[in-house]
Amino acid sequence: MDSDIALPAVPNRSGSPADLAVRCSADYPDTDAFALVGQNWSLSQNEWRLWDGKGLHLTQSGNVLHIRSEEDPEAAEQLQWVLGAGFCAMLLRHGSVPWHAAALAFGDSAILIMGDSGKGKSTTAMALIAVGARLLADDLVVPVIKGDDIVIPPVFLNLRLTRQTTNYFDVQGVAGADGKISVSVPQAPDDRAIPLRAIYVLGDRVDEIGAPVRLPKTRAWGELLKNLFARAVVPAFARSAHAGAVARRMVDRIPVFEVHAPEGLDRMIGMAETIRAAVES
Amino acid sequence: MSAQNQKSDVVALNSDHLSAEIDGEIVVMNIASGRYVSIGGPGVFLFQMLSEGPRPIEELCLGARDRYEVEEAQCATEVEAFVQRLCDEGLAVRTAS
């Protein structure tokens, strides 16, 4: 990376020739130059453009990502969008399929935690860390299919938690513009990709902790794709069939469970213990 | 609109969808909404016909009757219900010919 703006958890200057340069730009690209135009994206053979409707535009041309912003692009909310939308678009362009999930490992078994915003994904991840899991990723996960295995490489070892959660688990971090606390998880360095063993999809919160319920493959496929990162731009990179096929391979090999986080942080540990016992059995 | 006009309506799948065949069913997701439906039985055959390109309603009916040996009236009802379901989920568009 060679970036004009500060990126969280990633060095601005890698020291070796950069795979990607991130530049702030004063100009908007000429939209007439793009062959395909969607709701918030446009695409030509060598370039794509995304905008968030609030004055932030991303354009990739070759190995340069141009950022044009009405506001300070390093403001936390916009930066999260840069990381989410921009990098996912690049991943899709190169044939990788990004998922909106937290990834953790118990020993040599990785799990994904998926769910809509507000269902407790990051809080569940923190509870799993409290019972012995190692964080592999939060928010953005890119599984790699290696032969018969699907493995999860570690990336961006940060959790974004509510202040209430950080207080409960006694961890500290940096507050963002949205009030969430970005917590760098202290753990021994380990860059191994871990085989994926199970996926847990968070449903609505409940009063009582229940056992995870395994989903039939048809429903598991749909629930996975609901958590496809940057789903709206998938067609722009002709990746629709690929994303559907990757989800198909995942549900063929990996059990997908629905689980419901309990109300109350004090009961999250109980749910985390249930998941750990299932993974380690 | 007369029933005769409706049979000539053309149905086309929305290009922005994801689909997969799983355990004899086809699961289809509307990319924009994130909603998905599971299609089984004769619907699988009809969806495969539509996956090859836009089709008039009457062509879907003829194909289903030929494959499943079902009465014309019943076939028309079920094809209409299938097409309506796809349209309601934003997975297909129906246009008058």
Interface residues (C-beta under 8 A of the other chain):
Chain A: P216 K217 T218 R219 W221 G222 L225 K226 R231 A232 V234 P235 S240 A241 A243 G244 A245 A247 R248 V251
Chain B: S15 D16 H17 L18 S19 A20 I22 D23 E25 V27 M29 I31 A32 G34 Y36 S38
